[in-house]
């Protein structure tokens, strides 16, 4: 049994920053995450993507943000259970919670903070019979490291921002050849990205195929080519190294949805006083929660974590008067 003061479910940026704010109150934290590393979406989905709305950083790569947060919380020595999913929760007679993971690891704490971002992400996969055969053998649903596609022939499918952004990025400075395939002539992405793709297609930097879709994959051990059908034209075979079907990711709350919490459109309803759910002692912070005026920004999650730990402190020490101290006066070691 792992025991702590605040059990944080989700080791993304908001979950990590919670450790810092809790540490200032001398509260111990332990984090659970289904991913094998910290950072959440920032590490798993877009580690090389720049983020522009973090205070004091005009631009910071998502993966670097995770590294900086780990550096910031290091003095408070949090614990981690990674690569395991929080499955069940039970309340004890002494008003604490026991959370058990998919591997059977048990954690006990008087406070549980759900900071699971948008939940568990599942890629939207096209209905192609041979698809599973080539997953991780030429087919990728997420671009983690663009260098993987250095000097490679890449086909990207999709019409949203992700497909457009990666087609532009890879074609400009990474891949040997980029083909963008979309089943319509209109795109769902930002207009400036659409115009950039059109311009790059005219310049010959991107091969653009609209009213088209990949319907079959070919290869032996690894993917060698894709078959594409186009309205009003003959089918086309394109030889390639990688195919990226970027049709989006579907977020789901997973087992947490069965924890007796109030849910509204796949998000957990909270009280904005301290971001507590309808179950006392269980909080939800970051993109996983919802309330009137909610903005799904990392910055807002940091604010929510800051207020949440104040109530977590009072649940453990109801008789103590917590006096706000400033890090500018005390430094981190003064807490």
Secondary structure as GFF3:
##gff-version 3
##sequence-region A 1 335
A	DSSP	beta_strand	2	3	.	.	.	ID=ss1
A	DSSP	beta_strand	6	9	.	.	.	ID=ss2
A	DSSP	alpha_helix	13	24	.	.	.	ID=ss3
A	DSSP	beta_strand	29	33	.	.	.	ID=ss4
A	DSSP	alpha_helix	41	44	.	.	.	ID=ss5
A	DSSP	beta_strand	50	51	.	.	.	ID=ss6
A	DSSP	beta_strand	60	61	.	.	.	ID=ss7
A	DSSP	alpha_helix	62	73	.	.	.	ID=ss8
A	DSSP	three_ten_helix	74	76	.	.	.	ID=ss9
A	DSSP	beta_strand	79	82	.	.	.	ID=ss10
A	DSSP	beta_strand	86	91	.	.	.	ID=ss11
A	DSSP	beta_strand	97	101	.	.	.	ID=ss12
A	DSSP	beta_strand	106	109	.	.	.	ID=ss13
A	DSSP	beta_strand	111	114	.	.	.	ID=ss14
A	DSSP	beta_strand	120	123	.	.	.	ID=ss15
A	DSSP	three_ten_helix	132	134	.	.	.	ID=ss16
A	DSSP	three_ten_helix	146	149	.	.	.	ID=ss17
A	DSSP	beta_strand	153	157	.	.	.	ID=ss18
A	DSSP	alpha_helix	161	173	.	.	.	ID=ss19
A	DSSP	beta_strand	177	181	.	.	.	ID=ss20
A	DSSP	alpha_helix	191	202	.	.	.	ID=ss21
A	DSSP	beta_strand	207	209	.	.	.	ID=ss22
A	DSSP	beta_strand	212	219	.	.	.	ID=ss23
A	DSSP	beta_strand	223	230	.	.	.	ID=ss24
A	DSSP	beta_strand	236	239	.	.	.	ID=ss25
A	DSSP	beta_strand	242	245	.	.	.	ID=ss26
A	DSSP	beta_strand	249	252	.	.	.	ID=ss27
A	DSSP	three_ten_helix	254	258	.	.	.	ID=ss28
A	DSSP	beta_strand	263	264	.	.	.	ID=ss29
A	DSSP	beta_strand	267	269	.	.	.	ID=ss30
A	DSSP	beta_strand	282	284	.	.	.	ID=ss31
A	DSSP	three_ten_helix	286	288	.	.	.	ID=ss32
A	DSSP	beta_strand	289	290	.	.	.	ID=ss33
A	DSSP	alpha_helix	298	316	.	.	.	ID=ss34
A	DSSP	alpha_helix	327	330	.	.	.	ID=ss35
A	DSSP	three_ten_helix	332	334	.	.	.	ID=ss36
###
